[in-house]
Amino acid sequence: MNEPATPIAVPADGAIVPPRLRSGDVVAVVAPCGPPDPVRLARGVRVLEGLGLKVVTGPHVFDRDRYLAGSDASRAADLQEAWCDPAVAAVVCARGGYGATRILDLLDWEAMRAAGPKTLVGSSDVTGLHRAFAVELGVASWFGPMPACATISDPDGPEPRSIGHFTEALFGGPTPITGDRVVVPGRVVAPVTGGNLSLLAALCGTPYHLRARGRIVLLEDVGEDPYRIDRMLTQLLQSGSLDGAAGFVLGSWENCGDPYPVLEERLAPLGVPTIAGLPVGHGTPQFSVMLGALGAIDAESCSLTGSISDSRGAP
């Protein structure tokens, strides 16, 4: 396929980009998914405080109910109360695991819309929240590291590249993210969507299913054999979730064997710019991508660049 002479421009979908954080802002750490390790979370909180942020934690952040961080009701309450608190500038998810989709029907979306936009941070299972926040609130959100996970809470300190890019993401414009593999050449500018492949497949048939038309789709996963990746991609393709995608950005595939034959087999025929090997997802380093905001794929440099503006007048 020949690379287009000029970038394809796709209009933004109207997602609200929340204000960037400033030193002294209050961030609330909640656990809407699996239970965080208390020691790891304490380290992660100290890292956030080291960035100049004031950190509060949800009342139920250390609850446990089997593989969940407490009951569905308590996890939903912590998230909603943090989002609706006017003193809180950002809501940071402690970790992924499982459980975000269980609370989507328990959130008072009208009250959360009335609270106005702010920053949501998380990845992995938090993909469920990213999709729901996009649909219900129309707000862009950060797919990135979480304070109870290894890149932030390692005993020897946060992974330098990950925390550096995370800091850029929260407080200013993050630098472009570079991959190492071009699947389909080309350039495109479009809003970014997507996240963890397993969650996107699980959301098929729900109000929060992936809507790829006119968007760059980020995909990543962990611990999935190639045949399972094939199955999930086939589900997204057959459900129409990937119809009209403007491009694809493939992040990390930790403990997934060699996923590239199936990724290329299923995605390359769509004929849109596709790059791979970006450090986004479950690997190390773990960079941050704003879902809902404009991004730009440039296959020549094998990079994804975010294009961000906000209500505080930052470029």
Stockholm file with secondary structure:
# STOCKHOLM 1.0

chainA/1-315         MNEPATPIAVPADGAIVPPRLRSGDVVAVVAPCGPPDPVRLARGVRVLEGLGLKVVTGPHVFDRDRYLAGSDASRAADLQEAWCDPAVAAVVCARGGYGATRILDLLDWEAMRAAGPKTLVGSSDVTGLHRAFAVELGVASWFGPMPACATISDPDGPEPRSIGHFTEALFGGPTPITGDRVVVPGRVVAPVTGGNLSLLAALCGTPYHLRARGRIVLLEDVGEDPYRIDRMLTQLLQSGSLDGAAGFVLGSWENCGDPYPVLEERLAPLGVPTIAGLPVGHGTPQFSVMLGALGAIDAESCSLTGSISDSRGAP
#=GR chainA/1-315 SS CCCCSSCEECCCCCCBCCCCCCTTCEEEEECSSSCCCHHHHHHHHHHHHHTTCEEEECTTTTCCBTTBSSCHHHHHHHHHHHHHCTTEEEEEECCCSSCGGGGGGGSCHHHHHHTCCCEEEECGGGHHHHHHHHHHTCBCEEECCCTTSHHHHCTTCCCHHHHHHHHHHHHSCCCCEECSEEEECCEEEEEEEEEEHHHHHHTTTSTTCCCCBTSEEEEEEESCCHHHHHHHHHHHHHHTTTTTBCEEEEEEEETCCCCHHHHHHHHGGGCSCEEECCSCSSSSSCCCEEETSEEEEETTTTEEEEECCCTTCCC
#=GC SS_cons         CCCCSSCEECCCCCCBCCCCCCTTCEEEEECSSSCCCHHHHHHHHHHHHHTTCEEEECTTTTCCBTTBSSCHHHHHHHHHHHHHCTTEEEEEECCCSSCGGGGGGGSCHHHHHHTCCCEEEECGGGHHHHHHHHHHTCBCEEECCCTTSHHHHCTTCCCHHHHHHHHHHHHSCCCCEECSEEEECCEEEEEEEEEEHHHHHHTTTSTTCCCCBTSEEEEEEESCCHHHHHHHHHHHHHHTTTTTBCEEEEEEEETCCCCHHHHHHHHGGGCSCEEECCSCSSSSSCCCEEETSEEEEETTTTEEEEECCCTTCCC
//
